């Protein structure tokens, strides 16, 4: 089984949650690292570990970012990472998989299921200090899941004057990963 690592410059995570009952707010994490054991001819034998640095959260609004980093939400001072560790991979189609594992947010671990699409692989240059030291094999993946934030102790909210809540309960998560072949 080939070993891969996530190339942090081209790997990111995003969340999307309902806001004020009328729209969605998206947030981004760029400091995403991971390791993957993967062979496209036997993906059911794969495994993955993902680590997201929560301190780099960005929504485009500094005050909202500070609130999301606070103990009301992610509490990044005490829990600077979100992690996912796979336990099982099931085939859904030629390039689609269900990856079951443990998602940990704020120190709380719960079972989670990622819907993963394998985007393929390609031989590419590998630049170091302006010199192409390639080629390197890169592979692309997208993973999505939806969680209930209360399952992880992320429960802050406020009621609106005319009913409804400021923050929705369900959070959609997307991870875009570019993996580099480390060892075949």
N, C-alpha and C positions, 0 to 999 in steps of 0.2 A: 504494500500500500504506500503510495507516494506521500511525502510530507510537504506541506505548503505553509507559508506564512502570509498574513494579510499585509499588503503594502499600505501603510498608514496614509500616504499622500493621496491615495485613490480609494479609500474605504471610509464610509461614513454611516451614521445612524440618524434616523429622524423619528420624531413622534408627532402625533396629531391628536388633538383632544377638543371636544366641543367647548365653546366659550360663550357665556351670557345667553345661552339658548338659541343663538342666531347664526353663529359662524364657527369656524375652526381656527385654532392656533396651532402652528407648527414650530417645533424646536429641533435644533440640529446639534449633533456631536461629531467633531472631526477626529478626535483622538481615540480611534477604535483599533484595537489590536486583536489578533487571533491566530490560532494554529489549527490546521486542518489536515486530516489524513483522508485522502480522496483518490479514487481511481474511477474514471467515468465508465469503465466496463463492469464495475461492481460497486455502485454507489451505496448499496444497502450495507456495506461493510465500513462505511465512512464514520468519522467522528470529528467534532469541532468544539473548540473552546473560544469564546469571545469575551473580551473585556472592553468596556466603554468607560472612559474617564468622564465622570459627570461634572467635574469642575469647569470644563470647557463648554458647557451648555450655552447656546445662543438662539434667541428668538427674534432678535432685532430691536428689542425694547429693554434697555439696561435695568430699569426698575423691575420689570417682570422677571428678567433673568435672575436678579438678586433674590426675588421672592421664591422662585422655583429652586434655587440653590439652598434656601434656608430650611430650617427644621420643619416648616409647614409642608414642604414637599420632599425633595430628594435628600436634604440634610447632608450636603456634600462634605461638610467638615468632619463628620463621623463616618460617612459611607461614600468615599470618593469614586467608587466604581459600581457599575452594573455588570453582572457576569451571566453568561449562559454556557452550560456544559451539556453536551448531548449524551443521550443514553441509547437511542435507537433511531435508525433511519429506515423509512418505508418508501417504496417506490410508488409514485402516483401516475407516472407516465415516463416517456423517454428521457425527459430532462427536468421532471418535477418530482420533488420529494417532500415527505413529511418528516421533520426532524424533531423528535421528542427529547426533552431534557429538563434541566433545572435552571430556572431564571431566578437570579437573586438581585433584589432591589432593596436598599435600606437594611441590609442584613437579613431580609426575609426571603427564603427560598420557596418557590412553588413550581409545580410541574407546568411546563409550557410546551406548545407545539408550534414550530416554525414551518411555514409553507415556503419551500426553497425552490428556486428555478436556477438551473445551471445554464449559463449563457454561452459556454464554450471556452476554448483555449486557443492561444496563438503564440507564436514565436515573436519576440519583440526585442528592441535594443535595451540595454541596461547602462544607463549613464552614471558615471562616477567622475567628479571633477572635470566635466566636459569631455570625457573620453568614453566611447561606446565599448563597454566590457561584456556585451551580450554575445550571443542572444540568450534571453531568459524566456522560460515558458510562463505565461500569465493565464489565469482562468478567472472568469467573472461569475458572480452569484448575486441574486437578490433573495432576501428573506423577509417575510411579513408575518405578523401575529397581532392579535388584539387581546389586551388584558384588562381586567378590572383593577384600577389603581388601589382600591381599598384592600384588595388581597395582599398588598405589600406595605400596608400601613401609611399610604399616601392619601390621607383623608380630609385635608383642609378643604373648606368650602364656605360659601356665604350665600344666604338666600337673597334673591332679588325682591324688590318692593312689591311687585305684582305677581309673585310666584316664580317658581323655577330657581335654578342654582347658577352660580358663576361658572363652575367647572364641571364638565361631564364626568361620568364614572369610567367610561370605556376609553382606552388609549390605544390607538393604532401605532404600531412600531414597524419601521422598515429599515433594513440594513442592506447597503450596497457594498459588496466586498470584491476587491481585486486581489487575488491570491497569486503569489510567486512560488514556483516550484523550488523547493529547498533541496529535496533529496528524493530520488526515485527508488 
